[in-house]
Amino acid sequence: MKVAVFSTKVYDRQFLSTVNSPTQHELVFFEPRLNRDTAILAAGFPAVCVFVHDQVDAPTLKLLASRGTRLVVLRCAGFNNVDLQAAADLGITVVRVPAYSPYGVAEHAVGLILSLNRKIHRAYNRVREGNFSLDGLLGFNLHERTVGIVGTGKIGLILGQIMKGFGCNLLAYDVYRNPELEALGGKYVELPELFANSDIISLHCPLTPETHHLINAEAIEQIKPGVMLINTSRGALIDTQAVIEGLKSGKIGYLGVDVYEQESELFFEDLSGEIIQDDIFQRLTTFPNVLITGHQAFFTAEALHNIAETTFANIADVENGRPCANEIRAQPSA
């Protein structure tokens, strides 16, 4: 199948091309993101392959459909950037990669926790400058601390397993209970109880209308003072302005994020020679107790290989008329 691959970097081309070798799909790589302005690049392609910041909205889908596209292949798990109803109306199939880096994301969340707690990033810079003072680097033992995990699918479960290894107590919230987490000793509670009793809160839930700005001013009022907040899921789970106020007041003692609500204008690009215009993001970077990474939690060799394998398996299923377990459809109206 002829596939237009958008939002590609060198590493995308490398892994997709390698895994594609036996199947010999015709891949054409485009560095720009897919949107209504760049959709013309996909003219004549039966399939487009897209990533987290491509804009697969109704106008873009209409343009794609009018030029022969019938398949949208997401090489990511999230699909909040796709208008599924518009795709269905246009006869476009949408598939995704539901779980490609659960260990990578969970391990990155732990890396943020350890770095924030023991100030590793700050200590690294000090030592490079010949400053060996320990002032301001005081941390705390993770042993017997309480970790609140919001979202206990594969990533949340793995985080729970790792933190249990540190001797932490586990609280959890999810609309569906995970027996494996309960077997670890994790206790499911409602969000207010989790907020009030957790020393560390880590978010691992999808972005839905119900979870949008899950961490807002009201939630911050409920949290334990000095809490460590970690987000490696979706940026819009957090109301960034409310979190800034929480940092200023000291209610939030530490913040580690790999995602940001307005990241599509920032992440995956080298902006080191430019003036970043996002004042909210720039304010975040001024806090000494904030650690930001640029959506790299998923970024392991294993994950990129898994993404490529599942992407081509999805294409093969659709191309050969087989049911695809990773197809996503619009939910019927209530």
N, C-alpha and C positions, 0 to 999 in steps of 0.2 A: 504494500500500500504506500502511496505517496503521502508523506506527512510533513507539514510545516511546523517546525519546532521553534517556539518563541521564548524570549527571555533566557537565551543561552549564554553561558560563560564557557571558558576553556574546559573546566572540569565536567560540565554537562556534555559537551561534545565528546570528550574522551570516553566517559562511561557509556553513553548511549551508543556511540559508534562501535565500541568493543562488544557490547552485548548484542547489538543488531547484526553482527557479522554472519551468524548462521542463518538468520531469517531474511536478510537482504531486503528489508523495507527501504524505500527511497526517502531518505531523510534530508531535508533542506533546513539548515539552521539560520535563525534570525536572532540577532542580539536585541533588537527592540522588543518592548512588551507589546502584547496584543491589546488593541483597543479599537475604537471605531475609526481611528485615523490610519492604523497600520493593517487593518483587516484585508485591505486590497492585496497585501503581500501573499495572502493565502488563496488567491483566486486559482481555481482548478485543483486544489488539494482536497481529497475526500476527508482528510483528518487534520486537525491541528492539535499540537501538544503544548500545554501551557503550565505555568507555575503560579505561585501564590499571589503575585501582584498583577497578573494579567487581568484585564477588565473584560470579563465575558458576560456583559450585560445585554439587554434586549436589542439595542441598536446594533451592537457588534455582532450578535448572533444572526440578526436579519441580513447583515451584509455578508457574513460567512455563508449562510444558507443560499443566498441569491447567486453565489459564485461556486456552488457545488459541494460545500462542506457538509458532511452528515455525521461526523464524529468529533467530539471534544474529549481529548485525553489529558486528564490532570495528572501531573507527576508529583502530587502532594496529597495529603489526607483531607485538608480543609477545602470546602467548596462554597464558602460564603461569597466568593467573587463571581459566582455563576448564577444567572437567572434561570433556574431549572424549569420554571413554568414556560418561559419563552422558548427554551430549548425543546420542550415537549411539543409545544404548539407548532414548531417549525420542523418537527420530525428529526431532531438532532439527538443522538445518543451521547450521554455523558458518563465517563468512567473515571475512576480515581485510584490512588494507591493508599489504601486505608491505614497500613501500619508498616512503615519502612525503617524507622529508627527509634523504637521504644527504649532500647538500652542507651543509645546515644543521647536522647533528650533527657532521660532520667539522670544519667551520669553528669550531664552538663548542669542540670539543676543542683546536683550535689556540689559540683565545682563552684557554683555561685555561692552556695551556702558556706562552704569552707573558706572561700576567698573573702567574703564579707565578714565572717566571724573573726578570722585570724588576721584580717587586713593584709593578705598576701600581696595583693596588687600594689598597695601603698608601700609595704616593706621592700618589695622588689625595686621600686623607683628610688627609695631612700638609699639602699645599699649601693646602687649604681652611682650615686652622688657622694658616696663615702660617709653617709649618715647612718650610724649603727645604733642610734637611740631607740629605746623601746617605748618611749612616751607616746601615747595615743594608739598603741597597737594591742591593747588588752582585749582578749577574747573570752569565750566561755566554753565549758565542756559541753559537747553535744549529748553525752551520756545522761540519761534520765530527763532530757528535755522533751517537750511535747510538740510533735509535728502534726499539723493539720493538713490533710491532703484533700483538695477539692477536685473531684473527678478521679475515679478509681478504675479506669480501664487499664490497658496494658502498661502505659507509662506510669500512671499513678501507682499501680501495684509494684512495679519495679522500684520506684522511688521508696515505697514503703519497705520493701525487702532490704534495700541498702541502708535506710535510716534505722531499721530494726537492728541491723548489724552494728550500728554505733551505740546501741542501747537506748534508743529513743522510744517514747510512748507514742502511739499512733491514734489520732482521731481522723475520721473520714466523713465526707459528705458526697453523696451521689444519688441520683434518682433510682439507680439500680445497684443493689449491694453486690459486692464481689466476695464470694466465699473464701477465695484464696487470701484476701486481705484480712478477713476475720480470723482465718487460721493463724495468721501472724500475731494475733492479739489486737488488731485494729478495731476500734469501736466506732460504729456509725452514730452520728449525732446530727442534729439540725444545725444550720449555719450559725445562728447566734451563739450556741454553745461552743462550736468549733472556734469561732472568732475570739470568744472570751477566754479560752483556756489554752490556746496554742502559742508556743514561743516562736514557732516558724510556721508560716502558711505558704503552701506551694500549690499553684493553680495548674490543673491538668484536664480541664473540661473544654468541650468545643464551644465556639462562639455561636450562640443562638439568640433570638430576641429575649429569651428568659435570662441568659447569662451576660448580656451586654451591660457593661459597667456594674458587674457583680460587686466589685470593690469600689464603692462610692462613699460619699460623706457619711451616710447612715451606717454603712458597714464599718467604717473607720472608727466611728463612735463606740462600736461594740467590741473592738479588738483589744487584746491585752496590751497595755502600754509598753512600748519598746519592741514590738513584734518585728520579726524579719519576714518580709513579703517577697516571694519569688514567683515570677511569671515566665514560663517557657512555652506557653500555649498560644494564645492570641492576644494581641495588644489591646483590643477593645473590651477585654474582660475588666480592665482597670480604667477608671475615670482619672486620667493623669493629673488634672488640675486639683482634684480632691486629694490625691496622693501627695502632691506637692505641699498642700496645706497640712497634711498629716505629718510629713517630714519636718516642716517648719515648727510644728507644735511639739514634736518629739513623740507623738503617739506611734508613729512608724519609726522604729529604730534603725532599720536596714531595708534597702530595696535592691533586689537583683532582678533584672529583666533582660530577656533575649528578644523581646517583641515590643512593639510600640504602636499605638493606635494609628498614627499617621506615618508609619514607617515606609509606605510605598514610595514616598518622595525622597527617602534617605537610604534605606538599606540595600545592600548588594552593589552599591556604587562607590567609587573613590571620589569623595567630595573634599579631600584634604586641602585642595587649593581654592576652595570656594567659601563664601560666607553663608553659613546655614541660616535660612530665614525663619525656621520654626522656633519661635521664642520659648514655647513650652518645653520642647526637647532641650534647648540650650540651658534652660533653668535647671532641668534635671541633672545635667552634667556638672553643675556647680556644687552639688552636695558631696561631702567627703564620704558619706555612708551609702552612696548609690553606686552600683556597678551595672553597666550596660554593655551587652554584646549585641552584634548586628545580625540576629536571626541565624546563628550558627549552631544551635543546639543539635540540629539534625545532621550536621555536616561531618559525616564519617565516611570512610571508604566503603564500609559495609552498607551504609544507607544508600549511597549513590548507586551501588551495584543492585541493591534490592529494588530501588525505584525503577531502574532501567529494565530489570527482569519483569517486574509486574506490569510496567507500561506496555511492553511488547506482548506479554501474555494477554492483556486486555484487548489490544489491537487484534490479535489473532482470534480471540473469541468472537469479537464483533464481525471481523472480516469473513469468518467461516460460519456465521449464523448460529453460533453456540450461545447459550445463556452465559452472561458474564456476572460472576458473583460481586464484582466491584462496580456494577452500574448503579448510578444514583438517579432517582426520579423526584419530581416535585411531589410534595405531600398533598393529598386531597384536602380541599377546603372543608372546614368543620361545618 
